Amino acid sequence: MDCDPNLINALEPSQLSEATRRALPRRKLGRRTVAVLIALLVYVLITVSIVGSAFIHAVTARAP
């Protein structure tokens, strides 16, 4: 919202909820940002798989 904060605070709750319900357009991302997001996704997937395999190994391991 590109409005004055004082005007936003002056709205009634129903007016504020109606004003914030409007969908915002998609943002255009640059190549560098997309590359960073893809790298982050790959990192998260690798990390989840490592933690998952460690958890399964710990659960299935027999106590001495």
Rosetta blueprint (number, residue, H / E / L):
1 M L
2 D L
3 C L
4 D L
5 P H
6 N H
7 L H
8 I H
9 N H
10 A H
11 L L
12 E L
13 P H
14 S H
15 Q H
16 L H
17 S H
18 E H
19 A H
20 T H
21 R L
22 R L
23 A L
24 L L
25 P L
26 R L
27 R L
28 K L
29 L L
30 G L
31 R H
32 R H
33 T H
34 V H
35 A H
36 V H
37 L H
38 I H
39 A H
40 L H
41 L H
42 V H
43 Y H
44 V H
45 L H
46 I H
47 T H
48 V H
49 S H
50 I H
51 V H
52 G H
53 S H
54 A H
55 F H
56 I H
57 H H
58 A H
59 V H
60 T H
61 A L
62 R L
63 A L
64 P L
